[in-house]
């Protein structure tokens, strides 16, 4: 196989159990233990509650490619990115990735609201797997990019949501990872910061980073991505260039 | 094995940050701050001493009751606080686990370390009491780190087990609360072990904490090197529970994400 492949997703399927909230029930356990009929019924019920968020998803991404994922809400895009990032293990299939992954699935996931911005930069950086030396080195750059210099020693709980997002974006993008996973975050902060963060993303993309990008903004997908994958009901509907976006739009219009 | 070493190296800084976060959050907005780590055990000990020294006839003439009480109390308190925090650490950090890949064992482990540092601080009041009561210090005190290490490893193992169970069974938080109360009375912290009927003593000896406390008191109160079987029991309980904990946690950790 060629060396250029960075991520290989092989026949990945992901099963969720919708009834899982009921969890393990002692009563059910006892009934199952003594009554084979009930056991069978329970099994069938469990099967009915199964939900395949991804079905035999199979694709590969080459180095430097920017891949956009489109599809309706609940189509399985975010689940797919989580599987690629290693947050979830697929029920079936395999994901291979060759390179450091920086998941920006939800910004600020590692923030502690009681800590100050300064403390959170280190905490969040550590969550992303960066070292202390690296963060010391990049600290000023992070602060500068976030434009939050005057608020460094303020607890993050007093920040506006836009400020939190700016801080998180600045920490997350400080490295140049080989693989960047982005779930709908370009609409972060005010207009000026949006432009800035988009420029930064473009910069990373042209710098040779491989990017997986989920967005509902067809416009930005068209602008940024070389390759588009359309997912619906957990299955890949189409893989291709920008023309896939038009197919998707057509489908949406028909449904409506 | 290579993977484990690599991941510990990579996430060493995260571990450090998680522990220091706990400290920062714990003492934020409290006037006395870290001083509470010293004061708290002394105050609880005083309350217990006031209550129990009048209730029980303490029948060890050469032993100072305050030192006896304090040495048992700090060990039990370490276990109780660390295991409780470790138990809720996985469920409590779900928002992180759900979004970023982090080795999950880091959460229970960071709690055990955090409380462990607090434990080391509580040694200061313990030694103050040892000196003030004239119990005295001797060379054997250098053996104590063995008991503390065993206590730590045992607690980490229990933390892994409890964290795993509580992900699947939230009732565990309540069940464990009751268990720990029972456990406290089953551990000779404030009473003399000789008070327990000889027939029942073997049950008490199944308790790992009994042995860690036994080791510590042997050194502090009786100025002697604990006998070989005490060393063995401490080590076996520690390593045994650690291995069970690692096994259970490893086996179920990939399923956590569906239940939290």
Interface residues (C-beta under 8 A of the other chain):
Chain A: X16 X17 X20 X23 X24 X82 X85 X86 X87 X88 X89 X101 X103 X105 X106 X109 X110 X112 X114 X115 X119 X122 X123 X126 X127 X128 X129 X130 X131 X132
Chain B: X10 X11 X13 X14 X16 X17 X18 X21 X24 X25 X28 X95 X96 X97 X98 X99 X100 X101 X102 X168 X169 X170 X254 X257 X258 X259
